[in-house]
Structure formats: structure tokens, C-alpha cells
Amino acid sequence: MTTDPQDPPAALPTDPMAAYRQILDAWGQMLAPIAAINKDKVNPKDRRFQGPDWEHPLFDLMRQGYSVMADHLMTLADQVPTSDPADKAKLSFAMKSLVDALSPANSPFTNPVALKKAVETNGASLMSGLQHMMTDLQRGQLTHTDPHAFRLGENIAVTPGKVVYQAHLFQLIQYAPATEDVLKTPLLIFPPWINRFYILDLSPEKSFIKWCVDQGITVFIVSWKSADASFADIIWDDYIAAQMEAIDIVRDLLDVPSVHSIGYCVAGTTLAATLAVLTAKKEAAKVASATFFTAQVDFEKAGDLLNFVDDPQIRMIEGLATDGFVDGRYLAATFNLLRGNDLIWSTVSKNYLMGEPYPAFDLLHWNGDVTNLPAKWHHSYLCDLYRDNKLSQPGAMTALGVPIDLTKVKTPSFIQAGREDHIAPAESVWKMREIFAGPKTFLLAGSGHIAGVVNPPAAQKYQYWTNDEDVASFADFVAGAKETKGSWWPYWIDWLKARDDKMVKAKGARIPGKGKLPALEDAPGSYVKTR
């Protein structure tokens, strides 16, 4: 029996999934020979296009075509004639952002995983994703994690402690001892006010603060207040003064001559300036040691963030400021853009296109818990440090009426960088080692700006590199570095105790609220909860 060419085609199955597969099979037979020709065009490590659904010839051709187009566009950007390396970097960054946005994985019509799920769920996945998107549009911020999964003081930021001091800019938290004896010299941590302090006190298993307490250290941390209209006149001097105030409060409370200090990111940059001011005032002995987590003082090689500090963009940022502060959601969008595929487009794919529920991930919860910034401080930070790189120039900046000269800082310093840090590139962090005058230890940690710091020993993840030779450059450091598997925290605490390992009993003022400063409230305090 033959089929008349005029006969209508066979009807599609009534089952949507079967019909979808039948259509794909028809296209697959026709496109398979073409798709097989350029298999090598797609990077097999590109997570956006992994999985059996992308192997179908139709979608394989889509990812192949996208890969060819992406390479071509990036090559065009690289070949644009310009004598200014900064302009070329901006163009490459903008083109990379555009290329990331054009990925077929970002559309419900060209993402085979999203299409398949939409058919399987009769469109319910798309409706759920649309609801996620509308919620994010209303709040003006991408959601990365289940907003109801974490509660401060209940399942994150739970290390026992008390707020023992409160000022306009910050609360000071003292943590309860976990050992009978503690180091005489306490540890005072300055986290960045661009984020919440509890990145160092996530779950108990990940908490750097808890780990330090368990090692026999009296730990204090500053919890900065998110900016509001009352911060309209706050400048960098105020944060430097706040660090000096916290140092004196801890010294006086425990009746000790000095403190160990840690500065993370922008608070580390500020700590460097604080040390310079203390040095100029002949008060450098108040700080026994300074540890810097992914902090920069020379911004010549500060990475992709330099693409946001030309004059037009600074004027745009000025326009975003209202009532004297910059909404933290704008800053979050900028940092997300630095890792667009991981922090923007993966969310679009998973939570919008496929309607997947948000994961319960403490680090992503912290990442979305944004803070507002004082507009005057933010403007000067971008201009004076990132754009003009003044901090690295002796006397080019002043604070509290004192010229800042980092080359005179002799405080023993531990400088930690992240090998894959996209916010404070390791080579940029290294510059601190070339500027300070005192003894310096540099350590390169595996991973980036957050995971490179928050890497507890129990996790047995990543690695770190050290080099005891007096090397002249970051490249020389890397070339001769020794790799050690696991967390760098034990290496750091050995370094800290080598400064002074004298112990005292954990009693009296070593217990929060038992000294001359009464306990104001339980950790993590109220400032960390203000939006």
C-alpha cells in the first residue's frame, strides 16, 4: 500500500511530551549531519550547555552558533584600535556582558532543559518562574536563595556573644570564651560595611569567629550600621576614626596595651590607613598585628571594578544617591555583573525559565543581604582610591588632619589574597607587601573573594600557597610557592601566636558584660538587621 503525496501528514500524538519528542526527532534526523561537523566549537567545560538535552542536533547547533558568535564578538572587541588600555578593558568587559546575555541558555525558546520541563509540567514551570521574576522586579533585586531559610541569631550568626558598645556608625560585639585560658592580646575584626559582618559567622561549621573562639582567642567584631539619611555627611575619616575608637575601647575594656586586628576588603584598606594615622601620631603600638583579608591599597591593577570608575559612570552613581546614601541594591547589581553567568544568568535559567525553588544556601543569603553606603564616602572612595590611586602615594591623602603614608607602617602584617578573586585580584593585593615597611607574610588562598577566606579546616577544601623566600614580585612568589591542601586558617593562627602566645584566664572582662561595659543586647545585635 502506498501513501498518496496529497494525504495530510500524520497527526501529532495527543500527549504533549510525546508530541514534543516527535518534533525533535524530525528535526534531529535532518540536522544531525550538520551538527556533527563543528562539535569542537563548544567548550565542554561550559556549564551552561552541559547535559543530554543540549546534545540534540537542534540545540547543539544553537550552542555551536552561539560559541562561534561569542568568539567573533570578543575578537572584534579586542581588535578595536585604541591606545588606552583602560578603554580596551571597558570595551572587552561590556562585550563580555553582552555576549553572556545573548546565550541561548537564557531564553525559554532556546533552552532545551526549560522547554522540556515546560512541556512536562504543562507550563507550570514557566508560571512559577514568572512569579519569581515578578517578585524580584518588585523588590528591585535578584533572589538567589530561599528568603525564609535563614534567620539571624537562630541558624546563622549564632556564635554566643553580646553587644558591649554602640555608636552611630557601629556596634561592637564581644564573643563569649569557649576555653578556660585565652590569648592575652585580643582579636578585633573589621568587616566591610559594603556587606554584613556575619560572612565570618555563617553556620557554626563555617564560622571563622567561632573557630577563633575555640582556639582560645578573645574575639571582638564591629557590626557596621547600614547607611540612612543621617549618614549624609559621613566620609572616610569617620570610618578611620571608628576603627581607632574600637581599638581603644577593647584595649581599655581588657586593660591590654594592644590588639590583634583583621580588616576584610574595604575595611582592610581602611585599616591600612588607620595604621598610617596611628603611626603618624606615635600610637602604632596599639595594634600588635594586622591581618588583611583580600584588601587593596594600590588600585592600579584592581581588576574589572576599574571599568566602573570613569567620570561618566561616577556621575551616574552620584545620580543614584538619594537622601545622602546609595541604595545597596545598586551595589549588589554591580558585583553580580562581575560574575554575570554565575550570579545573574544562572538565576534566570534555573529560577525564571525552569521555575525551580530557591536553594537554602547561607552564603548566597548573605550575598543578597545588602547594605546602603554613605554617598560622600562612596564617591571619594571611587575617585580617590580606584580612579586616582592616591592611597599608594605617600602624603597624597589625609585623614583626621594627618597625611597618610603607608610606607611608614611597620606593624607586622599578614596579607591574604584569593587566587580567583574577581573583586580584589591577587596581584593587586600583593602590592601591599611592596608598600608596608614592617615584617610581612603573604599567603595566596585557593578560590576567590569569599570562599577563599571562609574555608574552615573541617571542610577540607581548596589549598593555599606560601613562599618564605624574599621574592621581588607576585610572579616570583607564585613560581616558587609551596602548595598546601586544605584551609589556611591553622597557618594563620600559628603566625598570630608567634607574635605573642601569652595566655590569661577567661574571666572578668573576658566574659561579655562582666567588665566595665555592660551587655546591651545579644549577638548578632540590631545594626546587622537594619535595611
C-alpha positions as CSV (number, residue, x, y, z in Angstrom):
1,M,0.0,0.0,0.0
2,T,1.4,3.4,-1.0
3,T,0.8,6.8,0.5
4,D,-0.7,9.5,-1.7
5,P,1.6,12.6,-1.6
6,Q,-1.6,14.6,-1.2
7,D,-2.5,12.8,2.0
8,P,-2.3,15.0,5.1
9,P,0.6,14.3,7.4
10,A,0.1,12.0,10.4
11,A,-1.4,13.8,13.4
12,L,0.8,14.5,16.3
13,P,0.3,12.4,19.5
14,T,-2.2,13.9,22.0
15,D,0.4,13.5,24.8
16,P,2.4,16.8,24.9
17,M,5.6,15.1,25.8
18,A,5.3,12.5,23.0
19,A,4.5,15.3,20.5
20,Y,7.5,17.3,21.6
21,R,9.8,14.3,21.2
22,Q,8.3,13.6,17.8
23,I,9.1,17.1,16.6
24,L,12.6,16.9,18.0
25,D,13.2,13.6,16.3
26,A,12.1,15.0,12.9
27,W,14.5,18.0,13.2
28,G,17.2,15.8,14.6
29,Q,17.3,13.5,11.6
30,M,17.7,16.4,9.3
31,L,20.2,18.4,11.3
32,A,22.4,15.7,12.7
33,P,25.0,15.7,9.8
34,I,25.4,19.5,10.1
35,A,25.7,19.4,13.9
36,A,28.4,16.7,13.8
37,I,30.8,18.9,11.7
38,N,31.6,21.6,14.4
39,K,31.4,19.7,17.7
40,D,34.7,21.2,18.7
41,K,33.2,24.7,18.7
42,V,31.7,24.3,22.1
43,N,33.8,24.4,25.3
44,P,33.0,21.1,27.1
45,K,33.5,22.8,30.4
46,D,30.9,25.5,29.8
47,R,28.3,24.6,32.4
48,R,25.5,26.4,30.6
49,F,25.4,23.8,27.8
50,Q,26.0,20.6,29.6
51,G,23.6,17.7,29.8
52,P,22.0,15.3,27.3
53,D,19.3,17.8,26.2
54,W,21.9,20.0,24.7
55,E,23.3,17.1,22.6
56,H,20.2,17.0,20.4
57,P,21.3,18.3,17.0
58,L,18.9,21.2,17.0
59,F,20.2,22.6,20.3
60,D,23.7,21.5,19.6
61,L,23.7,23.8,16.6
62,M,22.3,26.6,18.7
63,R,25.2,26.4,21.2
64,Q,27.7,25.9,18.4
65,G,26.4,29.0,16.6
66,Y,26.5,31.0,19.9
67,S,30.0,29.9,20.6
68,V,31.2,31.0,17.2
69,M,29.4,34.3,17.5
70,A,30.8,34.9,21.0
71,D,34.4,34.2,19.9
72,H,33.9,36.6,17.0
73,L,32.5,39.4,19.0
74,M,35.2,39.1,21.7
75,T,37.8,39.2,18.9
76,L,36.3,42.3,17.4
77,A,36.3,44.0,20.8
78,D,40.0,43.0,21.2
79,Q,40.9,44.4,17.8
80,V,39.3,47.8,18.2
81,P,42.2,50.3,17.8
82,T,42.8,52.3,20.9
83,S,45.9,53.4,22.7
84,D,44.3,53.5,26.1
85,P,44.4,50.0,27.9
86,A,41.6,51.2,30.2
87,D,39.3,51.9,27.3
88,K,40.1,48.5,25.8
89,A,39.3,46.8,29.1
90,K,36.0,48.6,29.4
91,L,35.0,47.6,25.9
92,S,36.0,44.0,26.5
93,F,34.0,43.9,29.7
94,A,31.0,45.4,28.1
95,M,31.2,43.0,25.2
96,K,31.6,40.1,27.6
97,S,28.5,41.2,29.4
98,L,26.5,41.4,26.1
99,V,27.8,38.0,25.0
100,D,26.7,36.4,28.3
101,A,23.3,37.9,28.0
102,L,22.8,36.6,24.4
103,S,23.3,32.9,25.4
104,P,20.6,30.6,24.2
105,A,20.5,29.2,27.7
106,N,18.8,32.4,28.8
107,S,15.7,32.1,26.7
108,P,12.7,29.8,27.2
109,F,12.6,29.2,23.5
110,T,16.2,28.0,23.0
111,N,17.0,26.4,26.3
112,P,16.1,22.7,25.8
113,V,16.0,21.9,29.6
114,A,13.5,24.7,30.2
115,L,11.4,23.7,27.1
116,K,11.3,20.1,28.2
117,K,10.3,21.0,31.8
118,A,7.6,23.4,30.4
119,V,6.1,20.5,28.4
120,E,6.4,18.0,31.2
121,T,4.6,20.4,33.7
122,N,2.0,21.7,31.2
123,G,3.5,25.2,31.6
124,A,3.5,25.2,35.4
125,S,7.3,25.7,35.5
126,L,7.0,28.8,33.4
127,M,4.3,30.2,35.5
128,S,6.3,29.6,38.7
129,G,9.3,31.2,37.0
130,L,7.2,34.2,36.0
131,Q,6.1,34.6,39.6
132,H,9.8,34.5,40.7
133,M,10.6,37.2,38.2
134,M,7.7,39.5,39.2
135,T,8.7,39.2,42.9
136,D,12.3,40.2,42.0
137,L,11.1,43.1,39.9
138,Q,9.0,44.4,42.8
139,R,11.9,44.1,45.3
140,G,14.4,45.5,42.8
141,Q,16.9,42.7,43.4
142,L,17.7,39.2,42.2
143,T,16.9,36.5,44.6
144,H,19.5,33.7,44.9
145,T,18.3,31.7,47.8
146,D,15.1,30.9,49.8
147,P,14.3,34.1,51.6
148,H,12.7,32.2,54.5
149,A,15.5,29.7,55.1
150,F,17.8,31.7,57.4
151,R,17.1,33.8,60.5
152,L,19.9,35.8,62.2
153,G,20.7,34.6,65.6
154,E,18.8,31.3,65.0
155,N,20.5,29.4,62.3
156,I,23.2,31.8,61.1
157,A,25.3,34.3,63.1
158,V,24.7,32.2,66.2
159,T,28.1,32.3,68.0
160,P,27.3,33.4,71.6
161,G,28.2,36.9,72.4
162,K,27.0,40.4,73.4
163,V,26.9,43.9,72.0
164,V,29.0,45.8,74.5
165,Y,29.2,49.2,72.8
166,Q,27.1,51.2,70.4
167,A,27.9,54.3,68.4
168,H,26.3,56.0,65.4
169,L,28.4,54.0,62.9
170,F,28.8,50.7,64.6
171,Q,28.0,48.2,67.3
172,L,30.9,46.3,69.0
173,I,30.3,42.6,69.7
174,Q,32.3,40.6,72.2
175,Y,32.1,36.8,71.9
176,A,31.9,34.5,74.9
177,P,35.1,32.5,75.6
178,A,35.0,28.7,74.9
179,T,38.2,27.8,76.7
180,E,39.5,28.3,80.2
181,D,42.5,30.2,79.0
182,V,42.7,32.7,76.2
183,L,45.4,34.7,74.4
184,K,46.2,37.9,76.4
185,T,46.1,40.0,73.2
186,P,42.5,40.0,71.9
187,L,41.4,40.0,68.2
188,L,39.4,42.9,66.8
189,I,37.8,42.2,63.4
190,F,36.7,45.0,61.0
191,P,34.4,43.5,58.3
192,P,33.5,45.6,55.2
193,W,30.5,47.9,55.6
194,I,29.6,47.1,52.0
195,N,28.3,43.8,53.3
196,R,27.1,42.3,56.6
197,F,29.6,41.1,59.2
198,Y,28.2,37.6,59.5
199,I,30.0,36.3,56.4
200,L,32.5,35.4,59.2
201,D,29.8,33.8,61.3
202,L,27.6,31.8,59.0
203,S,26.7,28.3,60.2
204,P,28.8,27.1,63.1
205,E,30.7,24.7,60.8
206,K,31.7,27.6,58.6
207,S,32.2,30.4,61.2
208,F,35.6,31.9,61.3
209,I,34.6,33.7,64.5
210,K,33.6,30.5,66.3
211,W,36.8,28.8,65.1
212,C,38.9,31.6,66.6
213,V,37.0,31.5,69.9
214,D,37.5,27.7,70.0
215,Q,41.2,28.3,69.5
216,G,41.4,30.4,72.7
217,I,41.1,33.9,71.3
218,T,39.0,36.7,72.8
219,V,37.2,38.0,69.7
220,F,35.5,41.3,69.1
221,I,33.9,42.3,65.8
222,V,32.5,45.6,64.5
223,S,29.0,45.5,63.1
224,W,28.5,48.5,60.9
225,K,25.2,50.2,60.5
226,S,23.6,50.3,57.0
227,A,23.6,53.9,55.9
228,D,20.5,56.1,56.0
229,A,19.8,59.8,55.7
230,S,21.7,60.5,58.9
231,F,24.9,59.3,57.1
232,A,24.7,62.1,54.5
233,D,27.9,63.8,55.8
234,I,29.9,60.6,56.6
235,I,33.3,60.4,54.9
236,W,36.2,58.0,55.1
237,D,37.7,59.9,58.0
238,D,34.7,58.8,60.1
239,Y,35.4,55.1,59.4
240,I,39.0,55.5,60.3
241,A,38.1,57.3,63.5
242,A,35.6,54.5,64.2
243,Q,38.3,51.9,63.8
244,M,40.6,53.8,66.2
245,E,37.7,54.2,68.6
246,A,37.0,50.4,68.6
247,I,40.7,49.7,69.2
248,D,40.8,52.0,72.3
249,I,37.5,50.5,73.6
250,V,38.8,47.0,73.5
251,R,42.2,48.0,75.0
252,D,40.5,49.8,77.8
253,L,37.9,47.1,78.5
254,L,40.5,44.3,78.8
255,D,43.3,46.5,80.2
256,V,45.8,45.4,77.5
257,P,48.3,47.6,75.6
258,S,47.4,46.4,72.1
259,V,45.0,44.3,69.9
260,H,45.5,42.0,67.0
261,S,43.4,43.3,64.1
262,I,41.8,42.0,60.9
263,G,40.5,44.1,58.1
264,Y,38.4,42.5,55.3
265,C,38.2,44.1,51.8
266,V,37.4,47.8,52.1
267,A,37.7,47.6,55.9
268,G,41.2,46.2,55.3
269,T,42.0,49.2,53.0
270,T,40.7,51.4,55.8
271,L,42.8,49.5,58.4
272,A,45.9,50.3,56.4
273,A,45.0,54.0,56.6
274,T,44.3,53.7,60.3
275,L,47.7,52.2,60.9
276,A,49.3,55.1,59.0
277,V,47.4,57.6,61.1
278,L,48.4,55.8,64.3
279,T,52.0,55.7,63.1
280,A,52.0,59.4,62.4
281,K,50.5,60.0,65.9
282,K,53.2,57.8,67.5
283,E,50.4,55.3,68.6
284,A,51.2,52.4,66.3
285,A,51.9,50.1,69.3
286,K,48.1,50.0,69.9
287,V,48.0,47.3,67.2
288,A,50.1,44.3,67.8
289,S,49.5,42.8,64.3
290,A,47.3,43.4,61.3
291,T,45.8,40.8,59.1
292,F,44.3,41.7,55.7
293,F,41.7,39.6,54.0
294,T,41.6,40.4,50.3
295,A,42.3,44.1,50.8
296,Q,43.9,46.5,48.4
297,V,45.9,49.7,49.0
298,D,47.3,50.1,45.4
299,F,44.5,50.1,42.9
300,E,46.5,50.1,39.7
301,K,45.6,46.5,38.9
302,A,42.2,46.4,40.7
303,G,40.5,44.3,38.0
304,D,37.1,44.7,36.5
305,L,35.8,47.2,39.0
306,L,38.0,49.7,37.3
307,N,35.5,49.6,34.5
308,F,33.0,51.4,36.7
309,V,35.1,54.4,37.8
310,D,35.4,56.7,34.8
311,D,33.8,60.2,35.1
312,P,30.5,59.4,33.3
313,Q,29.8,56.4,35.4
314,I,30.8,58.2,38.6
315,R,28.3,60.9,37.7
316,M,25.7,58.3,37.1
317,I,26.3,56.8,40.5
318,E,26.0,60.2,42.0
319,G,22.6,60.5,40.4
320,L,21.5,57.2,42.1
321,A,22.2,58.6,45.6
322,T,19.1,59.8,47.4
323,D,19.0,61.4,50.9
324,G,22.8,61.1,51.2
325,F,23.2,57.4,50.7
326,V,23.5,54.9,47.9
327,D,20.9,52.0,47.9
328,G,22.8,48.7,48.4
329,R,20.8,47.1,45.6
330,Y,22.7,49.1,43.1
331,L,26.0,47.8,44.5
332,A,24.7,44.3,44.5
333,A,23.8,44.5,40.8
334,T,27.4,45.8,40.1
335,F,29.0,42.9,41.9
336,N,26.6,40.4,40.3
337,L,27.7,41.8,36.9
338,L,31.3,40.9,37.6
339,R,30.2,37.3,37.6
340,G,27.3,37.5,35.3
341,N,26.9,33.9,34.4
342,D,27.1,32.7,38.0
343,L,25.1,35.4,39.7
344,I,22.7,36.6,37.1
345,W,22.1,34.3,34.2
346,S,22.2,31.0,36.2
347,T,19.4,32.5,38.3
348,V,17.5,33.5,35.1
349,S,17.8,29.9,33.8
350,K,17.1,27.9,37.0
351,N,14.5,30.1,38.8
352,Y,12.8,32.0,35.9
353,L,12.9,29.7,32.9
354,M,12.6,26.4,34.8
355,G,10.7,27.7,37.9
356,E,13.0,25.8,40.3
357,P,12.6,26.6,44.0
358,Y,15.4,28.6,45.5
359,P,18.1,26.7,47.4
360,A,18.8,27.2,51.1
361,F,22.4,28.4,50.8
362,D,23.7,30.6,53.6
363,L,26.4,32.3,51.6
364,L,24.0,33.3,48.9
365,H,21.6,34.5,51.6
366,W,24.4,36.8,52.9
367,N,25.3,37.9,49.4
368,G,21.7,39.2,49.0
369,D,21.5,40.9,52.4
370,V,22.6,44.3,51.0
371,T,23.7,47.4,52.9
372,N,23.4,51.1,51.9
373,L,26.5,53.2,51.6
374,P,27.1,56.9,52.6
375,A,27.1,58.8,49.3
376,K,30.0,61.1,50.1
377,W,32.2,58.3,51.2
378,H,31.4,56.1,48.2
379,H,32.1,59.0,45.8
380,S,35.5,59.7,47.4
381,Y,36.4,56.0,47.5
382,L,35.8,55.5,43.8
383,C,37.6,58.7,42.9
384,D,40.5,58.9,45.3
385,L,41.3,55.2,45.5
386,Y,40.1,53.4,42.4
387,R,40.3,56.2,39.8
388,D,43.3,58.3,41.1
389,N,45.1,55.6,43.2
390,K,46.1,58.2,45.8
391,L,46.4,55.9,48.8
392,S,49.5,54.3,47.4
393,Q,51.1,57.7,47.1
394,P,52.7,59.0,50.3
395,G,51.0,62.2,51.5
396,A,48.5,62.3,48.6
397,M,45.6,61.8,51.1
398,T,45.0,62.9,54.6
399,A,42.7,61.6,57.3
400,L,41.7,63.3,60.6
401,G,44.2,66.1,59.6
402,V,47.1,63.6,59.3
403,P,48.9,62.8,56.0
404,I,48.6,59.1,55.1
405,D,51.9,57.5,54.3
406,L,51.7,53.7,54.2
407,T,55.4,53.3,53.6
408,K,56.0,54.2,57.2
409,V,53.7,51.4,58.6
410,K,55.8,48.9,60.5
411,T,53.1,46.8,62.1
412,P,53.6,43.1,61.5
413,S,51.2,42.2,58.7
414,F,49.6,39.0,57.4
415,I,48.3,39.6,53.8
416,Q,45.8,37.0,52.4
417,A,44.7,37.0,48.8
418,G,42.4,34.8,46.7
419,R,43.8,33.1,43.6
420,E,40.5,33.5,41.7
421,D,39.4,36.8,43.4
422,H,37.5,39.0,40.8
423,I,36.9,41.9,43.3
424,A,40.4,42.2,44.8
425,P,42.7,40.4,42.3
426,A,45.7,38.6,44.0
427,E,48.3,40.6,42.1
428,S,46.6,43.9,43.3
429,V,46.5,42.6,46.9
430,W,50.2,41.7,46.6
431,K,51.0,45.4,46.2
432,M,50.5,45.9,49.9
433,R,53.5,43.8,50.5
434,E,55.6,46.2,48.4
435,I,54.4,49.3,50.3
436,F,54.4,48.5,54.0
437,A,57.8,48.8,55.9
438,G,57.3,46.2,58.6
439,P,57.5,42.4,58.6
440,K,55.0,41.0,56.1
441,T,53.7,37.5,55.4
442,F,51.8,36.9,52.1
443,L,49.5,33.9,51.6
444,L,47.6,33.0,48.4
445,A,44.5,31.0,49.1
446,G,42.6,28.9,46.6
447,S,39.2,30.2,45.4
448,G,38.0,33.8,45.5
449,H,36.9,36.8,47.5
450,I,34.6,34.9,49.8
451,A,35.3,31.2,49.6
452,G,39.0,31.9,49.7
453,V,38.5,33.5,53.1
454,V,35.7,31.4,54.5
455,N,37.4,28.0,54.3
456,P,37.2,26.1,57.6
457,P,39.6,23.3,58.2
458,A,36.8,20.7,58.7
459,A,35.7,21.3,55.1
460,Q,39.0,20.0,53.7
461,K,38.6,22.2,50.6
462,Y,40.9,24.1,48.3
463,Q,44.5,24.8,49.2
464,Y,46.9,27.7,49.8
465,W,50.4,28.7,48.8
466,T,53.3,30.2,50.8
467,N,56.8,31.2,49.9
468,D,59.4,32.0,52.5
469,E,61.8,33.5,50.1
470,D,62.3,37.3,49.8
471,V,60.8,37.4,46.3
472,A,60.5,40.7,44.4
473,S,57.2,40.2,42.6
474,F,53.9,38.3,42.7
475,A,55.0,36.2,39.7
476,D,58.2,35.2,41.6
477,F,56.0,34.3,44.6
478,V,53.8,32.1,42.5
479,A,56.8,30.5,40.7
480,G,58.4,29.4,44.0
481,A,55.3,28.9,46.1
482,K,54.7,25.7,48.2
483,E,51.2,24.4,47.9
484,T,49.4,23.0,51.0
485,K,46.0,21.3,50.8
486,G,43.1,22.5,52.9
487,S,42.4,25.5,55.0
488,W,44.9,28.3,55.6
489,W,43.4,29.2,59.0
490,P,45.7,27.0,61.1
491,Y,48.7,28.5,59.3
492,W,47.4,32.0,60.2
493,I,46.8,31.2,63.8
494,D,50.4,29.9,64.1
495,W,51.6,33.1,62.7
496,L,49.4,35.1,65.2
497,K,50.6,33.2,68.2
498,A,54.2,33.6,67.1
499,R,53.7,37.3,67.7
500,D,52.8,36.7,71.4
501,D,51.5,33.5,72.9
502,K,50.9,34.7,76.5
503,M,47.7,33.3,77.9
504,V,45.3,34.6,80.7
505,K,42.3,33.2,82.4
506,A,39.0,33.7,80.6
507,K,37.3,35.5,83.5
508,G,36.1,39.0,84.4
509,A,36.1,41.4,81.5
510,R,36.9,38.5,79.2
511,I,33.2,37.4,79.6
512,P,30.9,39.8,77.6
513,G,29.1,42.1,80.0
514,K,31.2,41.3,83.0
515,G,33.6,44.1,82.6
516,K,33.1,47.9,82.7
517,L,30.9,47.7,79.6
518,P,27.5,46.2,80.3
519,A,25.9,43.9,77.7
520,L,23.4,45.9,75.6
521,E,21.9,43.0,73.7
522,D,22.7,39.5,72.4
523,A,24.8,39.0,69.3
524,P,24.4,39.5,66.4
525,G,22.9,42.8,67.6
526,S,20.3,45.1,65.9
527,Y,22.5,47.0,63.5
528,V,23.0,43.9,61.3
529,K,19.2,43.7,60.9
530,T,18.7,47.3,59.7
531,R,17.9,47.7,56.0
